Amino acid sequence: MAEVIEVTGLVIASGPIGEYDKRVVLLTKELGKISAFARGARKPGSPLMAACESFAFGIFVIYPGRSSYTIEKASINNYFRELATDLQGAYYGYYFLELADYYARENENEGEMLSLLYYSLRALLDKRIPNKLVRYVYELKQLVINGQYPEFFCCTNCGQTQNLTGFSILSNGVVCEQCKNQKGVMPISPATLYTLQYVVTTKSDRLFSFTVKDEVLSELSAVMHRCMDAYVDRKMKSLDMLAAVEDFS
Ligand SMILES: [Zn+2]
């Protein structure tokens, strides 16, 4: 009998297999992204039924098999059930899961990514923070956790750290007032710069402690769209649905 393992994780994808079973993808702190089989999870009354739905977060007791893990039992702390009644929030949530699936690797410690995903989903439920802001913060922090992101602390042309008033994806970061007259530079305000720097340096549990003015939100939108186009080489399927609901809030 294989040894059981206890992992902290969140269901990032879930689909039916066979007549009564499910296959789920878990983002775990200890083992990174793993695929797991849940026997009988679609049988009415199965204790695994709700635990194997997307967004379920908690402790999973699993054991390794030949090609994937098998879930023996689960103790769920948060199902994020409120997302089921919030169409727009749910689509943001599915996009967050898809982006985590894109970046996460098996056998890597993904504790930081799991923490980011958890706090970002919580922030989607907090009506004081606009969903779009949660999205841009989540996207940038994913880039940071995965180690490839633009320079936001000094001019990518001359290196100075003051008067950083432009952003260019062509030069992969911010530029100062003196170096701003290049092709492809968009102006950014001090508040936008501060927000970008804050996200880079702040831990996930404290990321969603602020909100911003509409002008800052639209600059963040422009910066993050350029970044995601440049850094993510796969089109996220969930983005089409999200685009359809994003402006109806
Ligand atoms: Zn410069």
Boltz pocket constraint, residues with backbone or C-beta under 6 A from the ligand:
constraints:
  - pocket:
      binder: B
      contacts: [[A, 155], [A, 156], [A, 157], [A, 158], [A, 159], [A, 160], [A, 175], [A, 176], [A, 177], [A, 178], [A, 179]]
      max_distance: 6.0
